[in-house]
Amino acid sequence: MPGVSVRGLSYEERRQLAVNLTRVLSLYRSILDAYIIEFFTDNLWGTLPCSWQEALDGLTPPQLATLLLEVPREGEVVRYRSVWPLTLLALKSTARALAFTRMPGFQTPSEFLENPSQSSRLTAPFRKHVRPKKQHEIRRLGELVKKLSDVTACTQVVDVGSGQGHLSRFMSLGLGLKVKSIEGDQRLVGRAQHLDRELLQTLEKGDQRNPQGVQASPRRSPHHVVRWVDATALCEELLLPLETSPRGGARLLLTGLHACGDLSVALLRHFSCPEVAALALVGCCYMKLSDPGGYPLSRWVAALPGSQLSYRLREGACHALEEYAERLQDEAPGLRTHCYRAALETAIRGARPELRRPGVQGIPRAHEIKIEQYVRRGLQRVGLDPQLPLDAAALGAQQAQENRVVAFFSLTLLLAPLVETLILLDRLLYIQEQGFHAELLPIFSPELSPRNLVLVATKQPLGQAFSLLETEDG
């Protein structure tokens, strides 16, 4: 989907975009704040303007993908079956115009053309134990970090929230960077160290088979540290160099691949430390941001009326619009689960009015059973009597509104990128308010990795060097 490119915006234009976003989000907050499981209990369909109801009612899932989300199939011609109200058309245009573009410089990652489960740009040892999505991510982010490290003369990379160490391993053993890997879970660190040893053995065997290809300098595994990084305090371990640079103090590059919630905030706050020269951050899990503290970070956004973002808005910003559009185009049977869960919520509140939006353990193959079976199993999962009397006619009437439920949820997904844009824009402005430089680049294929925008920050302006970071997938 098209959208705003950060690279084309001045500092003042970024601030004005924040103003526009808060105004638009305030205007459509009733849609964004809605929980789809309350579709029937809160009459969500009735909250839409009548003209919107007329335009959306009866649309099939593929039509919703094409007409509302504007994600048509390749070669499909977009044709409206009726004249849509200007207010709904304006919503569509606004959602597309104000959101950061998530489309990188390639359509389909060429690395998977030969084999959809193996990246052709990673050698077999680096693909082992790594799913295709993660293969794509560690290669793209790792190569960007290598370029950013070169242009900013960094001496060490610090991978924060490194998990099993796939990114750290690729950067150190694949790209030759000095990497410190910080992870708070001892079990994940133990697994990472095991995979390090396994990879080193594989690479050494390859060297023995091909002595001419042996690299001159010895390979260095990542240096793993078990440490929780707090968003509210500086972490000394994060800032300590692995070794003293002969040219003076260390120049660190901080990175995090899908740094969850406040971990992204911690990286942003550590960027102001003198030891840190650059940052490459891909965030996620916005609903886990501390409130207050995790958002807003910038003085500008904090002062804007309507800048507050509820848990529901931040959670919605993590949905995968492209993946959902594909489900709509395929008319995936699982789409009806929205309607089933909303019907279950009605039954739950009928039995216990004070019990609202309880977590329901997943019901296997829910779309293959009848709605009454689903509701009874759901009642049992929340501790209620599954044999409670149910109104079969009411359940049938609710199931008949299945496409309306999907249409309303599609509206929330249409607006969700605006929330993510405001959160990321707040981070850009936070960096710039400190006198530093920040850009935002779409780095991953959004179909593979929905959270695909990397925030790149430096202490000195890089000018045209940022173009070096935006290489297309070759």
C-alpha positions in Angstrom: 0.0 0.0 0.0 1.3 3.5 -0.8 1.8 6.0 2.0 4.2 8.6 3.4 8.0 8.3 3.0 9.8 9.7 6.0 12.8 10.5 3.8 10.8 13.2 2.0 9.7 15.0 5.2 11.4 17.9 7.0 11.4 18.2 10.7 8.5 20.7 10.6 6.6 18.4 8.2 7.0 15.5 10.6 5.6 17.6 13.4 2.6 18.6 11.2 2.0 14.9 10.3 1.7 14.2 14.0 -0.9 16.9 14.3 -2.9 15.5 11.4 -2.7 12.0 12.8 -4.0 12.9 16.2 -6.9 14.7 14.6 -7.8 11.8 12.4 -7.5 9.2 15.2 -9.7 11.3 17.4 -12.3 11.5 14.6 -12.5 7.7 14.2 -11.6 6.6 17.8 -15.0 4.9 18.2 -14.0 2.4 15.5 -10.5 1.9 16.7 -11.5 1.5 20.4 -14.1 -1.2 19.5 -13.5 -4.8 20.3 -14.8 -7.0 17.6 -16.0 -9.6 20.1 -18.5 -7.0 21.3 -20.0 -6.7 17.8 -23.4 -7.9 19.0 -23.3 -6.9 22.7 -22.4 -3.2 21.8 -24.3 -3.1 18.4 -21.1 -2.0 16.6 -22.7 -2.2 13.2 -25.3 0.4 14.4 -22.5 2.8 15.4 -21.6 3.2 11.7 -23.2 5.9 9.6 -26.2 4.5 7.7 -24.6 5.4 4.4 -21.5 3.3 5.4 -23.8 0.4 6.3 -25.4 0.5 2.9 -22.1 0.6 1.1 -20.5 -2.2 3.1 -23.5 -4.5 3.8 -23.4 -7.6 1.7 -19.8 -7.2 0.5 -18.0 -10.5 0.2 -14.5 -10.9 1.9 -12.7 -10.5 -1.5 -14.7 -7.4 -2.2 -13.7 -6.0 1.2 -10.1 -6.6 0.4 -10.3 -5.0 -3.0 -12.7 -2.1 -2.4 -12.1 -1.2 1.3 -8.5 -2.2 2.0 -7.5 -1.6 -1.7 -5.4 -4.8 -1.9 -6.7 -6.3 -5.2 -5.4 -9.4 -6.7 -2.8 -9.0 -9.4 -4.5 -7.7 -12.6 -7.9 -7.2 -10.9 -9.9 -4.1 -12.0 -11.5 -2.3 -9.0 -15.2 -1.8 -9.6 -17.6 -0.4 -7.1 -21.0 -2.0 -7.2 -22.6 1.2 -5.9 -21.8 4.9 -5.2 -20.0 5.0 -1.9 -20.5 8.0 0.5 -17.8 10.7 0.3 -17.1 10.3 4.0 -16.2 6.6 3.6 -14.1 7.4 0.5 -12.4 10.2 2.5 -11.6 7.7 5.3 -9.9 5.4 2.8 -7.9 8.2 1.2 -6.8 9.6 4.6 -5.7 6.2 5.9 -3.5 5.7 2.8 -2.2 9.3 2.7 -1.1 9.6 6.3 0.4 6.2 7.1 4.1 5.5 6.6 4.7 3.4 3.5 5.6 -0.2 4.4 6.6 -1.2 0.9 10.3 -1.8 0.5 12.2 -1.5 -2.8 11.1 -5.0 -3.9 7.7 -6.8 -4.4 8.6 -10.4 -3.6 11.9 -11.3 -1.9 14.0 -12.8 -4.7 15.8 -14.9 -2.2 12.7 -17.2 -2.0 12.0 -17.6 -5.7 13.8 -20.9 -6.0 12.6 -22.4 -2.7 10.0 -20.7 -0.5 11.5 -22.2 2.6 15.2 -21.4 2.0 16.8 -18.0 1.4 19.2 -18.2 -1.5 21.1 -15.3 0.0 22.0 -17.3 3.1 24.3 -20.3 3.1 23.0 -23.5 4.4 24.7 -23.3 7.9 23.0 -19.9 8.6 19.6 -21.3 7.5 19.6 -24.2 9.9 17.1 -24.0 12.8 15.8 -20.7 11.2 12.4 -20.3 9.7 12.0 -18.5 6.3 10.5 -15.3 8.0 13.5 -15.1 10.3 16.0 -15.9 7.5 14.6 -12.9 5.6 14.8 -10.7 8.7 18.3 -11.5 9.9 19.8 -11.2 6.5 18.1 -7.8 5.7 18.7 -6.3 9.1 22.2 -7.8 9.5 23.3 -6.4 6.1 21.9 -3.0 7.0 23.6 -3.0 10.4 26.9 -3.9 8.6 26.6 -0.9 6.2 25.5 1.5 9.0 28.4 0.3 11.1 30.8 1.0 8.3 29.6 4.5 7.5 29.5 5.5 11.2 32.8 3.8 12.1 31.3 1.8 14.9 33.6 -0.7 16.7 31.0 -3.0 18.2 27.3 -4.0 17.7 25.1 -4.6 20.7 22.1 -6.8 19.9 19.5 -6.3 22.6 16.7 -8.8 23.2 18.6 -11.3 21.1 16.6 -14.4 21.9 18.3 -17.5 20.5 20.9 -15.3 18.8 20.1 -15.8 15.1 20.7 -12.2 14.2 23.8 -12.0 16.4 25.2 -15.2 14.9 24.7 -13.9 11.4 26.3 -10.6 12.1 29.3 -12.0 13.9 30.0 -15.3 12.1 28.5 -14.3 8.7 29.4 -10.6 8.4 32.5 -10.4 10.7 31.2 -7.8 13.1 32.1 -7.7 16.8 28.8 -8.5 18.5 27.6 -8.4 22.1 24.3 -10.2 22.5 22.1 -9.3 25.5 19.1 -11.4 26.5 17.2 -11.6 29.8 16.1 -15.3 29.5 18.9 -17.7 30.6 17.3 -20.5 28.7 17.4 -18.6 25.5 21.0 -17.6 26.1 22.0 -21.3 26.7 20.3 -22.2 23.5 22.1 -19.4 21.6 25.5 -20.6 22.9 24.7 -24.2 21.8 23.8 -23.0 18.3 27.0 -20.9 18.2 29.1 -24.0 18.8 27.1 -26.0 16.3 27.5 -23.4 13.6 31.2 -23.0 14.3 31.8 -26.7 13.9 29.9 -26.7 10.6 31.9 -23.7 9.3 35.2 -25.3 10.4 34.3 -28.5 8.5 33.6 -26.4 5.5 37.0 -24.8 5.8 38.6 -28.2 5.9 36.9 -29.2 2.7 37.8 -25.9 1.0 41.1 -24.6 2.4 41.3 -21.9 -0.3 38.1 -20.3 1.0 39.3 -19.9 4.6 39.1 -16.3 5.8 42.2 -14.6 7.0 41.0 -13.5 10.5 39.6 -16.0 13.0 35.9 -16.3 13.4 34.3 -14.7 16.5 31.1 -15.9 18.1 28.8 -13.4 19.7 29.6 -12.6 23.3 26.4 -13.5 25.2 25.2 -11.7 28.3 22.2 -12.6 30.5 20.7 -9.3 31.5 17.3 -7.7 31.6 17.4 -4.2 30.2 15.1 -1.7 32.0 13.5 1.1 30.1 13.7 3.4 33.1 17.4 3.1 33.9 20.7 2.9 32.0 22.2 -0.5 31.7 26.0 -0.3 32.2 26.5 -3.8 30.7 24.9 -2.6 27.5 27.5 0.2 27.2 30.6 -1.7 28.1 32.9 -2.5 25.1 34.1 -6.0 24.5 37.6 -4.7 24.2 39.3 -1.3 24.3 39.7 0.4 20.9 43.2 1.5 20.1 41.8 4.7 18.6 40.1 5.7 21.8 36.6 5.1 23.2 34.2 2.5 21.9 31.6 3.5 19.2 28.6 1.3 19.7 25.8 0.5 17.3 22.6 -0.7 19.1 20.2 -2.9 17.3 17.0 -4.9 18.2 15.0 -7.1 15.9 11.4 -6.7 16.9 12.3 -5.3 20.3 9.1 -5.9 22.3 7.3 -3.1 24.1 9.5 -1.1 26.5 12.6 -2.8 25.2 12.4 -0.4 22.2 12.0 2.5 24.6 15.2 1.3 26.4 17.2 1.3 23.2 16.0 4.8 22.3 16.9 6.2 25.7 20.4 4.6 25.6 21.0 6.2 22.2 21.8 9.5 23.9 24.8 8.0 25.7 28.1 9.2 24.4 29.3 5.7 23.7 26.5 5.1 21.2 27.0 6.2 17.6 24.1 4.6 15.8 20.9 2.7 16.2 18.9 0.3 14.0 15.7 -0.6 15.7 12.7 -2.7 14.6 10.0 -2.5 17.3 6.9 -4.5 17.9 4.2 -5.3 20.6 3.1 -1.7 21.1 0.4 -2.8 23.5 3.1 -3.7 26.0 4.4 -0.2 26.2 4.2 1.3 29.7 1.4 3.8 30.1 2.7 6.3 30.9 6.4 6.1 30.1 6.6 4.1 26.9 4.5 6.5 24.8 4.6 9.4 24.0 8.4 10.0 24.2 8.6 13.3 22.3 7.6 16.6 23.9 5.8 17.5 20.7 3.4 14.5 20.6 2.9 14.6 24.3 1.5 18.2 24.0 -0.9 17.4 21.2 -4.6 17.0 22.1 -5.8 13.5 21.4 -2.4 12.0 21.3 -3.2 9.4 24.0 -3.5 5.8 22.7 -5.4 3.2 24.6 -4.3 -0.4 24.9 -6.9 -1.4 22.3 -5.4 1.1 19.8 -1.9 0.0 20.4 -2.8 -3.7 20.2 -4.7 -3.1 16.9 -1.6 -1.4 15.4 0.2 -4.8 15.6 -2.2 -6.6 13.2 -1.0 -7.7 9.8 -3.1 -5.8 7.3 -1.5 -7.5 4.3 -1.9 -11.0 5.7 -5.6 -10.3 6.6 -6.2 -8.9 3.1 -4.9 -12.2 1.7 -7.3 -14.1 4.0 -10.1 -12.0 2.7 -9.2 -12.6 -1.0 -9.0 -16.4 -0.3 -12.3 -16.3 1.7 -10.5 -18.2 4.4 -13.0 -20.2 6.5 -11.3 -19.0 9.7 -12.8 -15.5 9.1 -16.1 -16.7 10.6 -14.4 -17.1 14.0 -14.9 -13.3 14.5 -18.6 -13.9 14.3 -18.5 -17.0 16.5 -16.5 -15.3 19.2 -18.9 -12.3 19.2 -21.8 -14.7 19.6 -20.0 -16.4 22.5 -19.5 -13.0 24.2 -23.3 -12.5 24.0 -23.9 -15.8 25.7 -21.3 -15.2 28.4 -22.8 -11.8 29.3 -26.3 -13.4 29.3 -25.1 -15.8 32.0 -22.8 -13.5 33.9 -23.2 -9.8 32.9 -20.1 -8.8 34.9 -17.8 -11.1 33.0 -16.6 -9.1 30.0 -14.1 -10.0 27.3 -12.6 -13.1 29.1 -9.7 -14.8 27.5 -10.9 -17.9 25.7 -8.6 -20.8 25.2 -8.3 -21.6 21.5 -11.0 -23.9 20.1 -9.4 -26.3 17.5 -10.8 -26.0 14.0 -13.5 -23.7 15.2 -14.6 -22.7 11.7 -15.5 -26.4 10.9 -18.1 -26.7 13.7 -21.5 -25.2 14.0 -21.9 -21.9 15.9 -23.9 -23.5 18.7 -21.1 -26.1 19.3 -18.5 -23.3 19.4 -20.5 -21.3 21.9 -21.0 -24.3 24.2 -17.3 -25.1 24.1 -16.4 -21.5 24.7 -18.7 -21.4 27.7 -16.9 -24.4 29.2 -13.5 -22.7 28.6 -14.5 -19.7 30.7 -15.9 -21.8 33.6 -19.6 -21.6 32.7 -22.1 -24.4 32.2 -21.9 -25.5 28.6 -25.4 -26.8 28.8 -27.0 -23.4 29.4 -30.1 -22.9 27.3 -29.2 -21.1 24.0 -31.6 -19.3 21.6 -31.0 -21.2 18.3 -32.9 -18.5 16.3 -30.7 -15.7 17.8 -27.5 -17.6 17.0 -28.7 -18.1 13.5 -29.4 -14.4 13.1 -26.0 -13.6 14.4 -24.3 -16.0 12.0 -26.2 -14.4 9.2 -24.3 -11.2 10.0 -20.9 -12.9 9.5 -19.9 -10.6 6.6 -20.8 -7.5 8.6 -18.5 -8.6 11.4 -15.7 -9.1 8.9 -16.5 -5.7 7.3 -16.3 -3.9 10.7 -13.0 -5.6 11.6 -11.6 -4.6 8.1 -12.4 -1.0 9.0 -10.3 -1.2 12.1 -7.4 -2.7 10.1 -7.7 0.1 7.6 -7.1 2.6 10.4 -4.5 0.6 12.4 -1.4 1.7 10.3 -2.2 5.3 11.4 -1.7 4.3 15.0 1.6 2.6 14.2 2.7 5.7 12.2 2.0 8.0 15.2 4.0 5.7 17.6 7.0 5.6 15.2 6.7 9.3 14.4 6.9 10.0 18.1 10.1 8.1 18.3 11.6 9.9 15.3 10.7 13.3 16.9 12.1 12.2 20.2 15.5 11.5 18.6 15.4 14.8 16.7 14.4 16.8 19.8 17.8 15.7 21.3 19.6 17.2 18.3 20.2 13.8 16.5 19.2 12.4 13.2 16.7 9.7 12.5 15.0 8.1 9.5 12.6 5.2 9.0 13.1 2.6 6.3 10.8 -0.3 5.2 13.3 -3.2 5.3 11.3 -6.4 5.3 8.6 -7.8 3.0 5.3 -6.8 4.8 3.8 -10.1 3.7 6.5 -12.0 5.6 7.1 -9.6 8.5 4.3 -7.0 9.3 6.5 -5.0 11.6 8.9 -4.1 8.9 10.0 -0.5 9.5 13.5 0.0 10.9 14.3 3.2 12.8 17.9 4.3 11.9 19.4 7.0 14.1 22.9 8.6 14.0 24.6 11.3 16.0 26.0 13.0 12.8 24.0 13.7 9.6 24.7 11.0 7.0 23.1 12.8 4.0 23.4 10.6 0.9 24.8 7.7 3.0 21.2 6.8 4.0 20.7 5.8 0.4 23.3 3.1 0.8 21.0 1.6 3.5 18.0 1.3 1.2 19.4 -1.3 -1.2 16.8 -3.4 -3.0 16.6 -7.1 -2.7 18.9 -8.3 -5.4 
